[in-house]
Amino acid sequence: MSKFMFVFRGGPIMPQRLAPQELQVHLRKWSDWVGTLAREGHHIGGSPLENQGRTIHGPARTVFDGPQAGMKDVITGNVIVEAASIEAATELAKACPVFDLNGSVEVWPLPTEAVAAPMARASAAE
């Protein structure tokens, strides 16, 4: 099995976007979806992100409060899963509730331990 990261963009990123009861219903869908991933042995980890953050950009390392890509493209969280292939991971991602609110999911393969571990050791040795 390979590891993949789902990167979520959009969704209920601002509390006022949904009424409290609607937000609870939507969050329940997320809980159910992640629970299904876990029960099926796919879920490894992940986290939603807070509504605030910073972007550091360019050679001058200019710091901006919030995203610079626009609110609809805000990264709102991630989940790491195991799946047999990127096609299988994509099918798992298609059940994500972020689509209910016009959000999106990016599916990214993660490096294998054979690639990631030597990179980490090289960085630590510097």
N, C-alpha and C positions, 0 to 999 in steps of 0.2 A: 504494500500500500504506500502511496505517496502522500505528502502533506501539501495542503493548499490553504491559502488565506483568502477569505471573503472580505472585501473592503466595501463597506456600505456608504453610500452617498445619498443625502436627502432623508426623507422620512419625517418623523415628528421632532424636528430639531429644536423647535422653540415651543415652550410650554403653552403659549397662547394659540398655537396652531390648531389644537384640538380642545374641545370641551373636556373637563376632567373625566367624565364618564367615558367619552370616546377614547381618551388616552389610555384609560385602564383596560378597555376592550382590546385596543391595539397592542398594548404591552403583554396582555395575556396570550395573544397570537404569537408574539416573539417567544415567550416562555414555552409555549407548546411546541413551536418549531425547534428550538434549541433542545428541548427535552426529547423530541423524536430523534434528532441527530445523535444525542447521547445514548439513548436506548439501542439505536442501531449500530453503535460502536464507531461513529464517525467524529464526534465532537472531541476536540483536544483542549480548546481554550478560546479566549477572546474576551472582549469587553466593549460595552458602549462607551462613548466619549462624552465628556461634559459639553455644555453648550458654549463654553468659552475656550479660547486657545490663542496661540500666537503663530504667526508666520514669519520666518526669517528668510530674507531674500537677497540674492546678488552678492557680488564681491564685497560691497560695503557692509553686508550683513545687517541690512535695515530690518528693524523689528516692527511688525504691524500687529495690532490686536485683531484677532479673528482671522478668518480665511480671506485670501485674496482672490479666490476663484469665483466668488459669488455664492450667495446662500444656497442655491439649488445644488451646488457641487460640493458642499461641505462634507467632509468625511465624518460620519457619525458613529463609526465603530468597526469592529472586525470580529471574525470568528475563524479559528483554525480547525480544519477538518482533515481526516484521512479518507482517501478514496482511491479506487483502482486506477483512475485516469482523470485527465482534465475534463473529459466528456462526462464521466460519472460525477465529478465535483460540480460541474455546471448544472446537471440535473438536480442535485441536492439544493443548489442555490436558487433554482427556479421556484422553490416552495417558500422562499423567504417573504415575510409580511411587508418588507420595505416597499414592494411593488404596489401595495394597496394605496400608498400615499405618493405615488409617482417617483419613488426612489429608484436606485440602481444598486447592483452588486457587481463588483469586479472580482474575477476568480484568478488568483495568482498562484502558480506553483512555487513552493518553497524549496530551497536547495536541500539536497540530501545531506545526511550527516557526514558523508565522505567529502563533501564540498565545504559545508558550514564549519565543521570542527577545525580543519587546518586554517581556515581564514581567521577564526577566533583566536587560535593559538598564535598566529603570526601577529595579529594586532596586539595581543597581550604582551608579546615579547619586545615590542617596539618601545 
